[in-house]
């Protein structure tokens, strides 16, 4: 697990082991990219868990909600 407190100075050198090959701005960009790529939201009810394999699969009879419904936060869930 990687733990590093950021200083707020984007030009600061990073002191880590193993060595991080960049400045604080590069580390911040890498951290934001990891967060972005690990975050996925979908409309609730779009996926279901298969009872036999315990894997996620798309619900066959799912209908995507209308545009006005998708504006509500209650319609979304983490995939």
Secondary structure, 3 states (H helix, E strand, C coil): CCCCCCCCCCCCECCCCCCCCCEHHHHHHHHHHHHHHCCCEEECCCEEECCCCCCEEECCCCCCCCHHHHCCHHHEEEC
